[in-house]
Amino acid sequence: MSVKIINENGSLLIDDQVIATIAGVSAMECYGIVGMASKNATEGFFELVKKEQLTRGIKVNVKENKVILDLHVIVQFGVKVSVVAENIISKVKYNVENFTGLEVEKVNIYVQGVRVQK
């Protein structure tokens, strides 16, 4: 799916994968996050995805040029989850709005696991 923005200069199509990539890269820059999580369809549990597949842990929903993002993440053991989630929300919202020009209505964070960093 894609978002169509029309203005006096023409039109612009932004694919959902572009929005998901911006959100994923922004989230990975935040302290305390190990990576994105993706649900394994065959076994029904969440697994850490590779950096090349960040968008698998992100769901993008666009209605009337307003974006709702669902991010499934795995956090580092020993960090305060609420603080990490707030940082992810603010960074993702800021970057998606600035790079795409779309308004981010909500960023939902789903913590799917905790990992010990070596």
N, C-alpha and C positions, 0 to 999 in steps of 0.2 A: 504494500500500500504506500501511497505517497500523499504529501500535503501540497496543495496548489495555492500559491500566493499571487494575487493579481493586483497590480498597481498601474499608475499612468504610464510607466515605461515598458510594461509587458507582463509576462507571467513567469513564475518560478515553481518548479516541482522539486520538492525535497523528499527523498525516500525515507521510510521509517528506519532503515538500516543506518542511514547517516546520523539520525538523531540518536539511535542506540549506541553507535560508535562514539559519538561525542560524550554521551552519558557514561559509558564504560571507561573511557580513558580518563575522564574527570574523576570518577570514583576511585580508580586505581592510584591516583595521585594523592589520595587522602591517607593520613597516618592511621594505622590500625587495621587496615583492610588487607587481607591475604589475597583475595581474588573474588571472581564472580562464580556463582553456583548455577548448575543446570540440572534439571531433573532427568534422571536416567529412566527412560520410558519402560524399559523391560523389567527393571527391578524396583522401580518406584522410590529410589532415594536420590539425594542430591550429591553431585560431585563437583569438584573444582575444575573449572574449564581453563584451557590454555589461553595465553594472552592474545593469540590470533583469533580466538573465538569468543571474545568478550560479549558480543551481542546475544549469545545464547542464554545468558542470565538476565536479560533485560526485555521487558515487554513495553511496547510503545502504543499508546492509545491517543489518537488525535480526533478531537471534535471541535468544529468551528474555530480552527486555528488556535486551540488551547490543547496543551500536551499534558498527559498524565503518564508518568513513568513508574514502573514497578521494577525494582532492582533486587535480585536475589544475591546476597553476598555471604562470604565467609570472613569472619574477623579473627584478629590475632588474640591469642590467649593473654589475659592480664590487662586488657584495655577496657575502659568504661564504654560499654556498647552505646549508651544514649549519646555520649559526646561524639563518638565516631559517626553515628547515624546523622546527627545534626550537621557535622562537617560535610558529609557526603551530600546531604540534601542541599545545603547552601552552595556548594561548589558546582554540583550538577545543574541546579537551577540557573545559576549565573552564566555558566558556559553555554548551555543550550539556548538560553534567551539571547545571549550576545552573538553567537555564531549563526543562528537561524532566523532571528527576529520573531520567533513564535513565543507566545506567553506560556510559561509552565504553570499549570494550575496546581499539580500535586506531584510530589516525589515520594513514593512509598518504598520503604526499605524493609526487606524480609531477611533476617539473619538466619541462614540455613545451617550454620555450623561455626565451630571455633577450632582454630588450629594453633599448635605450638610452633613458633618460628625457631628454626635452628640457627 
